[in-house]
Amino acid sequence: MKKHLCFFSFALLLAQQVGGQKFDYQWPFGDGHSISTGFGVSLLDFNNGHVTVSPFAETDPEMSNAGSFICDENGELMLLTNNCQVFDRNFQVISGGDSLTPGTTFNNFCTEFGDYPANQSSLFLPAMDNDSVIYLLHKDSELSDVLQDVVSQHFYLSVIVRKQNGSFLLKEKILLLNTNMVVNRLTACLHQDGVRWWTWVAGYDTNKFYKFLIGGSAHVQGPFIQQIGIPLINQELDIGQAAFSPDATYLGINNEAHGAMVYRFNPETGELSTPQIFSYPNMNTAEGLVFSPDSRFIYLTAGRDLYQMDLQETDPSASTIHLANVSLPDETGWPIGVGYMYLGPDCRIYIGPGTTTFYIHTIHQPNEKGVNCNFEINAIKAPTRLEFNLPNLPMYRFNGQCDSGIGWGNVGAVEPEKPGQSVQIVPNPVSNQATILLPKDQSVSALLVLDMFGRMVKRIDVFDMQTEIVLFTDGLPPGIYFLNSLGAPNIAMVKFVKSSN
C-alpha cells in the first residue's frame, strides 16, 4: 500500500512539474516564403487562455515534422530547427547552429529547399534541472549505395546554452551513434526521476533498440541496448509515427507492415516488452500515432482514415473504431488527408493534413470513446500552407497533465469548397426540408450528403439534368453537413446546417 501511495505521489508531483511548464505553448509551422501568397510560417498559440492561429514570419526555412521547436518558461517561442540549422524566434541562425546535420541530404536539400526531408528527424528537449541548457536530438537520412535504401547513419545530441543576454550558443555536438539505423521516429519521454529524458533509435532491419538518457549532470548516458520483438524492417515501416504515452508506460509505432506496434515501457529502467500488434484496415498507408491524455486510447491515421484503438477493450474485434474518412479537398481542389498527430497543452489532439494545404484537424475530447471524442475535420484554417505536418514534439503531457480550460479562440475555422459553379440550398439552415438548386448545363449523376466526419449519410440520384431537387433532412441529427456532387467535379461542395427544429 505504501509503495503504491509513494508512486502516486511521485507521479502527481512530476505531472505538476512538467505540466506547469510551457515548453509547447506556441507551435510554428508552414511551407516558408511569402505570407501574402499563402506561404510563410504561422503560429498556433495556446497562451492567454484560448487557442489562436496567426501569421508569424516570412522566411525561406520550412517548419514541418522534419523539425522541432521549444518555448521558454513564459510559453514564448524560443528556438526552432528544420534539421538543417537552429534558429531563434526571429529566424536568425544561432551561433554554431548552421550545418546542423551534415551529409549529402543536407547539401542537396537544406540550401535549395529550406527543409530536411525526413519525418521526426529532430527533437528539442528542455534540461529539467537547468533553464539555461536546451538539448537537441537530430539524426540524418542518407541513401546507402550498399543497402540500396534510405537509412540513418548518424545520431547526434547538440547542447545549446542560453546566455545571460538572451542569445544562444550551440556549445557542443555529440555523436551518439554511428551505425545503420531505421530512419525517422525520434521521440522522447521523461525518466521516472523527472530530470532525464528517455529516447531511442532502432538498428537497421533488426529488433535491436539503442536507448539513451538525456539530461542531468552527464548530459547523456547510453546506449543501453535491448533486443526485443520482431525485427523492424526499414522499408516496411515507411513513414509511420512513433510516440510515447502520457503515463510513460507505452511506446507505439505505426507502420505499414504490422499496423500499430505497442511496447510496454518502464520509465525507470527503459526496458521494453514484446510488442502487442494491432492490425487495422488501410494500414498500408499508415502515418500518425498518438495516445489520449489518459493513455487509454491510441489514435491512428492512414492516408485519409482516422481510427481509435481502445487498449482496455478485451475483445480484439471491438478494439478498433473507424472514426472518419477525410475526403474533402481544399478550396483549390488540393487533397486534404490525415497525417501526424500531437497532444496539445489544452488536452486536444492536433492532426496535420499530410499534404500541403491550410487545414489542421482537431480531436476535442480524446479521452472519450468513439464519436464522443468529437473529431472535427478542418477545425483550423491556417494563414499559410502546412508542409505536410506540424513539427515534432516530445511527450510533455506527463500523466495526461494538460489545461482543459484553454478555450477555442480565433483559429480561422473555415470549411473548404472546391472551385467551380455554385450550388444553393434554400433555406439554410434546414429544418426538415429544403430545395437544392443546381446550375444549368451540369452533368451531376448523384448528390452525396456527408456529415462532419466525412461519412455519407444520404445519397440522392439526379435524373434528366434536374436543376431543382428536394432535400429531406428529417432523420438527420442537428449539425453541420456537406453536399458533394458525383459526375461533376467542377461543381463546388456546399456546407449546410441542420437545425434542431
Order of alpha helices (4+ residues) and beta strands (2+ residues): alpha-beta-beta-beta-beta-beta-beta-beta-beta-beta-beta-beta-beta-beta-beta-beta-alpha-beta-beta-beta-beta-beta-beta-beta-beta-beta-beta-beta-beta-beta-beta-beta-beta-beta-beta-beta-beta
